[in-house]
Amino acid sequence: MKIITACLFFNFITTISFAQKKILLTSPDNNLVFSFKLVNKSMEYSIAFKKKTIVDYSTLSLQFDSDNFDNNFKMHQPVFSDTTEDYDLAVGKTKHVHTHYKEVTIPLEETTSPFRKINLIVRAFNDGLAFRYQFLKQKNISSFILLNENTTFNLKGNPKVHALFLPNYTTSHEGNYSNILFNEVTPDSLMDMPALFEFPQNIYMAITEAELVDYAGMYLLKHNNILVSKLSPLPHQVAIKVKATLPHNSPWRVLLISDRIGDLIESNIITTLNEPCEIKDVSWLKPGKTTFPWWNGNVVPDTINAPGNNFVTNKYYIDFCARNNIEYHTVVEYGLHQWYTDDGVGFQPGPHSDVTTPVPGLDMKQICDYAKSVGVGVRVWVHFYALYPKLDTAFAIFEKWGLKGMMVDFMDRDDQQMVNMQIEILQKAAAHHLHIQFHGAYKPTGLSRTYPNELTREGTRNYEVDKWDDHGLSPDHDIIMPFTRVLAGSTDYHLGGFRAVSQDSFRAQYTRPLVLGTRCHMLAMYVVLENYLQMVCDYPAAYEGQPGFDFIKEIPTTWDETKVIDARVNEYILDARKKNNEWYVGAITNHEKRKINIPLKFLDDGTYTAEIYTDADDVDVNPNHLNFERKNVTRQDSLLFTLASGGGMVMHLKKE
């Protein structure tokens, strides 16, 4: 439900500001102020938080194929509105979203030919701001070609930057993050989003985008000491970024802003900026946990006869799921050959790749039928370039077999064409009751509200690298995720490695990979990361009978409510997430050992049973060791724990 109050009059200060060609928009709590004006007939804006300027006056301009849209404007009367919106998410970190924002639409028109008209739409929330360009249809102009969108962000001072830098636009977004001062950022180096900027006095701002539809993905680049937007070019050339008919909208340019870092993590701005759910019936959609045997190397017991791409191997994993409350089993590959016929090499599709034809000896319907009989869903891995040419045929066959979803991999692009193809996949998959997990893909932009069958995206370096990188994925990398990539939404991370070792003992293993950090750290990652399709990546014998596995069996993947109890950027985070009447609490730290205090005032009245897993005293020798205790607590209690170096803790709270 959305309630909009349009302002048909200006208050005194706004009237004066408009007379001076300055438009002010404030957040509902008045802490954020967006200021817009025309300077020499060019667009400029600034942003202040609690009376402190964090984005100084910054220019806005657009470069079309014919000429630039950057000056000679006149501004028509802006339209203000005040909106309260309530909506439910089929999948998310929050089930019900209540939001309040103020909006202004600023009509701009060129004073010279071709007299183009564009609206700048700005929304101010208590925890951030967003703006977009609205390209209007008008006489003699029905389409446009965009070469550059020169949105700039003139950051005040010298904030600390937490971001992933990339060599070019062809990327899986799986690199190591940098944590440097803004003046140390190499000029003209491509910066991925979300990027976090940490200002003095603990003011935080993250820049990303929302509702990326029929447009090119956006990056940032420091040029002349100012951040400038850069768009991913269409294939086979470098100049053209967007081709579109009118009317058309750019994605929202989102700035999450607060002096409490937890506000950025809890924020629902990105989904709010997207359209409501397009899928009329979502009763078939089931978030949950899934196996992914590729990670562990398809390990099966020695007693299994002829393991491989066949029924007996998949039955072993399906039975494991049925015993342990794991909703899905994923059919991927065996012996480095995918489950479908393909004459390609290294998982890349060959000229005769066919995702509708399983390899000899693999009956997908038999597997799906058996899994259904024991209450487990089956999903598959597919290469994007093998799937897309046969999209309609493949989805119809997948539904007939009884598949529930798939991982679509190796796109490594976010140009306008790829963005549209991914949305097409979501739309057509929904028609066949299939969920989608994108790998080798760009960040989320909130489309899980519109197409909730998008359960998760990769878009970051994760535990898969432990199969081949002798340095491994460290807890110092893990702790960066909540403050950067996860701000955009659900992220897949290949969780569940149960063979933790010290850094000195780590080595890359393609089969039965090792992991760094403690087992409690791994358990806590299921709470700390937002992911509606969490992986349980290790093999069955690695879990069953092992301390901590009960927590993985119990934890849900979507939430009614999310709270960040305490956090410090790149040091530690303590999250609490609610499902029905139960809470799950998780904390992770970087390489530093530390004590954390957990006040339980987020609980309702009454007594809860707390099941608590903490790092054992000897985790520096055996990081898989943990302590378990059960105790009764209430919201008046406060609990103190010690996190080991690279450690964590988790707690499951059940109301009595």
DRENVO-690577 format. One record per residue (C-alpha): x, y, z. Coordinates in steps of 0.25 Angstrom, whole numbers, plus 5000, padded with zeros to 4 digits. Each point is the difference from the previous one (the first is absolute). Layout:
N
XYZ/...
// end
This chain:
656
500050005000/500550144996/499550135006/500550124992/499750145005/500350104988/500550145005/499250104992/500650125007/501450035005/500450045014/500750135002/501449954998/499849924988/499350124993/501250085002/500949894996/499349984987/500150154997/501549995002/500049874991/500349915011/499149885004/500149945014/499549865003/500249955014/499849865006/498849985009/500950015012/500650134994/501449945002/500349994985/499950114991/500150004985/500350134993/499850024985/500350134992/500350044986/501450074999/500250074987/498849924995/500749865004/499549905010/500750005014/499649935013/500649985014/499749915012/500150035015/499849915011/499750065014/500450144994/501449944996/500250004985/500549864995/499750024985/500450144996/499450074987/500149894989/499650014986/499049924992/500149984985/499749904989/500749984987/499149964989/500549954986/499750144994/500450095011/500150025015/498850035010/500850085009/499750154999/499050104995/498849955009/498850065005/499449945012/498549995001/499250005014/500449885008/498949915005/500249955015/499349885006/500149935014/499849844999/499849905010/500049864994/499849865006/500349874993/500449855002/501249934994/499949864995/501549995003/500850095008/500750045013/498750065005/498649954997/499250125001/500650144996/499450135005/500750124994/499850155000/500750094989/499950144994/500150024985/500250114991/499950004985/500850104993/499650034985/501250054992/499950044985/501150054991/499850144995/500749974987/499749904989/499649885001/499350055013/500149875007/499249985013/500549925012/499549985014/501049985011/499249925011/500650015014/499549925012/500550025014/499949895011/500550015014/501149904997/500450064986/499750074987/499749954986/499950074987/499749964985/499950064986/498649994994/500150014984/498750064995/499449974987/499750134992/499750054986/501149964990/500849925010/499649855002/501349945004/501450035005/501449945000/500850035012/501550005000/500350045014/499250045012/500950105007/499549995014/501050055010/500249995015/500950115005/500449945014/500350095011/501349995007/500849874999/499149885004/500549865002/499649914988/499649865001/499849954986/500449904989/500850054988/499949934987/500950004987/498850014991/498549984998/500149854996/500049945014/499549905010/500250115011/500849905008/501250075005/500750055013/499450135006/500950125003/499950095012/500750134998/499850155001/499350074988/501350084997/500749864998/499049954990/500749994986/499450104991/499249944988/499949865007/498749934999/499249985013/498949905002/498850035008/499550005011/501250085005/500050055014/500650135004/500350035015/500150155003/500450065013/499150005012/499549864996/499250044988/499849894990/499650014986/499949884990/499750024985/499349904992/498849994990/498649955001/499049954989/501049974989/499149974989/500250034985/501350085003/501549985002/500649965013/500750125007/501450015006/500850115006/501350064996/500850115007/500350114990/500650145003/499849965015/498549984998/499249874998/499349984987/499049904995/500549904989/499049914993/500349874994/500150004985/499149924990/500849884994/501050014989/500350155002/500350105011/499250134997/498549965001/499549975014/498550014998/499049994989/498550025004/498750054995/499350115008/499550015010/501149945008/500650005014/501449995005/500249915012/500050075013/501350055005/500049965015/500850065011/499849935014/500350105011/500149995015/500950025012/499749865004/500549904991/498949905004/499050094993/500649984986/500049855003/498550005005/499550094989/499049964990/500150124991/500549914988/498849915000/499150125002/500550074987/499649884992/498649974995/499149905007/500049854998/499649974985/499849855004/498549995003/500149865008/501349985007/499549885008/500949914993/501350085003/500749945012/501350065005/500949915007/501449935001/500649924989/501249904998/501050034990/500949884998/501050074990/500650075012/500449885008/500449924987/498849915000/500449925011/499249875003/500349885009/500949894995/498849905001/499250074988/500149924988/500550084987/499950155005/499850104989/498950084993/499049895003/498849975009/500849935011/500950125003/498950105000/499149915009/501150005010/499950165001/498550004999/499949905012/501050095008/499050124997/498849925004/500649975013/500550145004/499050104996/500750044987/499050054990/500849984987/501149914993/500850064989/500449914988/501350064995/501049924993/500949885003/501449984995/500150144995/498949984990/498650065002/498749925001/499650034986/500649964987/501150104996/501249994991/500750135006/501250005009/500150065015/498550015002/499950104988/498949964990/500549934987/499350014986/499149885004/499650045014/498649965004/499450035013/498849924997/500749874998/500749935013/501249924998/499849854998/499649935012/499450125007/498550015000/499650135006/498549975001/500449875008/500850095010/498950115001/498949895002/500949935011/500350145007/498650045000/499649875007/500950035012/499650155000/501350064993/500050094988/501149984989/500750124993/501150004990/501250084995/500050064986/501050084992/499350134995/500449994986/499649864999/498650035006/499650134994/499949954985/499049905005/499350075011/498649974997/500249864996/500949975012/499150065010/498849924995/500849875001/500650045014/498650025005/499549874994/501249935007/499650065013/501250095002/499850125010/501050094996/501550024995/501350085001/500350074987/501550034999/501150074992/499350134996/501150095004/499350134994/499050105004/499850084988/498650034995/499849884992/500549915011/499150075010/498849984991/500349854998/500149975015/498650075002/499549914988/500549885007/499350045013/498750024993/500049884992/500549915012/498950055009/499049964989/500549865002/500150015015/501650005000/500950085010/501350064995/501350025006/501050084992/501549975000/501150084993/499050115001/499950155005/499450055013/498549995003/499250134998/498849965008/499249934989/499849895010/498750085004/499550004985/500549864997/500249935013/500449874992/501450075000/500449935013/501550055000/501250054992/501549975002/500750134996/501249985009/501249925004/499549895009/500449865005/500149934987/501450064999/500549915011/500049894989/501150064993/500650125007/501149965010/499850135008/498549965002/498850105004/500450065013/499050055011/500650144996/499349994987/498749955006/499850115009/500150104988/498749944994/498950065009/500650144998/500149994985/499549894991/498849965009/499550145001/499449974986/499349885004/500149845000/501349954997/500549854998/501349975007/500149845000/499849995015/500249875008/501449965000/500249915012/501549984999/500650135007/501550015001/501050105004/500750094990/501349925001/499349874997/499150054989/500249964985/499149994988/499349874998/499049984989/499449895007/499650015015/500450155000/500550065013/499650135006/500550115009/499450065012/499349915011/498849914998/499250105008/500450114990/499549914989/498749985008/499850155002/500250034985/498649944998/499450115009/500950124996/499949984985/498650034993/499749884991/498749944997/500749874994/501149975010/500949884995/500449895009/501249974992/500849885007/499749864998/499049925009/501049935008/500750135004/498850055007/499249895006/500349975014/500950135000/499950115011/499350124994/499249934989/498750015008/500150154998/500149994985/498849905000/499150105008/500450144993/499050064990/500550084988/498950115000/499650095012/498950085006/500950105006/501550035001/500850085010/501450045001/500350005015/501550054998/501050014989/501350074997/500450014985/501049894996/500249965015/498749925005/498549994998/498949955009/498749974993/498649955005/499049954991/498549965003/499249894994/498649985006/500250005015/501549964999/501350084999/501349964995/501250085004/501450004993/501350075002/501349994992/501350075002/501350034992/501349945004/499950075014/499549935012/499050085007/498950005010/498550044996/498850045009/498649964995/498950075007/498749924997/499150125001/499649974985/499249885006/498550005003/499649985015/500049865005/501149895002/500849954988/500949874999/501350044995/500949904993/501350064999/501349964992/501350075003/501549984996/500749905009/501250045008/500949924991/499550054986/501450054997/500449865000/498749934995/499150114994/498949904998/499849995015/498850075006/499350015013/498549985001/499050045012/498650025002/499450105009/498750085003/500150154997/499050125000/500150144993/500650055013/501349924999/501350034993/501049904996/501550014999/500849914990/501449994995/500249994985/501449934997/500950064989/499249974987/498949955009/498550015002/498849965008/498549974998/498849995008/498649944997/498950065009/498749935001/498950065008/499449915011/
// end
